[in-house]
Amino acid sequence: MFNFKEIISVSLILFSVIDILGSVPIIIDLRKKAGHVQSEKATIASGALMILFLFLGEGILNLFGIDIGSFAIAGALIMFFIGLEMVLGIHFFRSDHEDLSSSSIVPLAFPLIAGAGTLTTLISLKAVYATTNILVGIVLNLIFVYLVLKSSNWLERKIGAGGFNILRKVFGIILLSIAIKIFKTHLLTL
C-alpha cells in the first residue's frame, strides 16, 4: 500500500506548490503586523482543508460533471504556471493575501498554505498516486510547514534572501517537470 517513491514524489510536489519557504517573507511581515503567528492553528486548519478536499473534491467535481482526467490536466496547467512563476520570478496569479493584519489562520491556512494551487494539485495527484501515499505526503508537508512557521525568523537570518531564491527556482523546475508528466499522462487518456 505504501510506496516510498510515490510518497517522495507527492511530498516534493506539495512542497513545491505550497512553497512555504518562499512565503517566509509574508509570514515574517504577518508576524510583525499581528504580533505573532498561530502556527498550530494555521497548520491544523490547512491540513483539515487539504484532507477534506482530497476526499470530497472528486464528489464536488462529479456534481459539475467534470472527470478526474480533465481536472488533472487543468491542475497540471496551474502547477506549470506556478512553476514558471517560481523559476522566472514573474506573477501570473493575483495575490489574495493583502490584508495581513487579520487573523493568522485566514491568510496562512488559506490561501497561503492550502490555496487553490494546493487543492487543485491534490485532485491531480489523486488521479496518479495512491490516496494513502498522498496522505503521508500531506502530513510530511504539514510537519515541515509547522517547523517553518515556528522558525521563520531564524530561517530568515540563516538562509537569507539569496538562499530562498535558489530554493524557489530549484523546486520550480521540479514542479514544471512533474506538471508536464501529469499533463502527458492524462492527455493520452482523453
SVG drawing of the C-alpha trace seen along z (x, -y; Angstrom):
<svg xmlns="http://www.w3.org/2000/svg" viewBox="-24 -46 47 48">
<polyline fill="none" stroke="black" stroke-width="0.4" points="0.0,0.0 2.7,-2.5 5.1,-3.2 8.2,-5.2 8.8,-6.5 5.2,-7.8 5.5,-9.4 8.7,-11.2 7.1,-12.4 3.9,-13.6 5.9,-15.3 8.1,-17.1 5.1,-18.2 3.2,-19.5 6.4,-21.1 6.8,-23.0 3.2,-24.1 2.8,-25.1 6.2,-26.9 6.3,-27.6 9.9,-28.7 9.1,-31.2 6.3,-32.5 8.7,-33.3 8.8,-37.0 5.0,-37.1 5.0,-35.1 7.6,-37.5 5.5,-40.5 2.4,-39.0 4.2,-38.3 5.4,-41.9 1.9,-43.3 -0.2,-40.8 2.3,-40.3 2.5,-36.6 1.6,-33.7 -0.7,-31.0 1.5,-28.2 -0.5,-25.3 -3.9,-26.6 -2.7,-27.5 -1.2,-24.1 -4.2,-22.2 -6.6,-24.3 -4.7,-23.9 -4.3,-20.1 -8.0,-19.7 -8.8,-21.7 -6.3,-19.6 -7.6,-16.3 -11.3,-17.3 -10.6,-18.3 -8.6,-15.1 -11.7,-13.1 -14.6,-15.4 -13.0,-17.1 -13.9,-14.3 -17.6,-14.4 -17.6,-18.2 -16.2,-17.6 -18.9,-15.0 -21.5,-17.5 -20.3,-19.7 -19.8,-16.7 -16.0,-17.0 -13.9,-13.9 -10.7,-13.5 -8.6,-13.3 -9.8,-16.7 -9.3,-18.2 -5.8,-16.6 -4.9,-18.4 -6.3,-21.7 -4.3,-21.1 -1.2,-20.3 -1.5,-23.6 -1.9,-25.5 1.2,-23.7 3.0,-24.5 2.3,-28.2 3.2,-28.2 6.5,-26.5 7.1,-29.2 6.4,-31.9 9.0,-30.2 11.7,-29.9 11.2,-33.2 10.2,-35.4 7.1,-36.7 3.5,-36.6 0.6,-35.2 -1.8,-35.0 -3.0,-37.9 -2.2,-37.6 -5.2,-37.3 -3.4,-37.9 -3.1,-41.7 -4.7,-42.1 -2.0,-40.5 -3.2,-42.2 -6.3,-39.9 -6.3,-36.5 -3.2,-34.4 -5.3,-31.4 -7.0,-33.1 -4.0,-34.3 -1.8,-31.4 -4.1,-28.3 -6.0,-29.7 -4.8,-30.9 -1.1,-30.8 -0.7,-27.1 -3.8,-25.3 -4.7,-27.7 -6.2,-27.0 -3.0,-25.6 -2.6,-23.1 -6.2,-22.0 -6.1,-21.6 -2.8,-19.7 -4.3,-17.3 -7.1,-16.3 -4.4,-16.0 -2.3,-13.8 -5.2,-11.6 -5.5,-10.7 -1.9,-9.4 -0.9,-8.3 -2.5,-6.1 -4.5,-8.0 -2.5,-6.6 0.7,-7.9 -0.9,-11.3 -2.0,-11.4 1.6,-10.7 2.8,-13.4 0.3,-15.9 1.4,-15.0 5.1,-15.3 4.5,-18.7 2.4,-19.9 5.2,-18.9 7.6,-21.0 5.1,-23.9 4.7,-23.9 8.5,-23.9 8.9,-26.8 6.1,-28.8 7.7,-28.3 11.3,-29.2 10.6,-31.8 12.8,-34.5 15.7,-32.1 15.4,-30.9 15.4,-34.4 18.7,-35.1 20.4,-31.8 19.4,-31.2 19.0,-34.8 17.2,-36.2 19.7,-34.6 19.2,-31.1 15.4,-31.4 15.7,-32.5 17.8,-29.4 15.5,-27.0 12.5,-28.5 14.0,-28.1 15.1,-24.5 11.7,-23.5 10.1,-25.4 12.0,-23.3 10.9,-20.1 7.3,-21.3 7.4,-22.1 8.7,-18.6 6.0,-17.0 3.3,-19.1 4.4,-18.1 4.4,-14.4 0.8,-14.7 -0.3,-16.6 1.2,-14.0 -0.3,-11.1 -3.8,-12.4 -3.8,-13.9 -3.3,-10.5 -6.3,-9.1 -8.8,-11.7"/>
</svg>
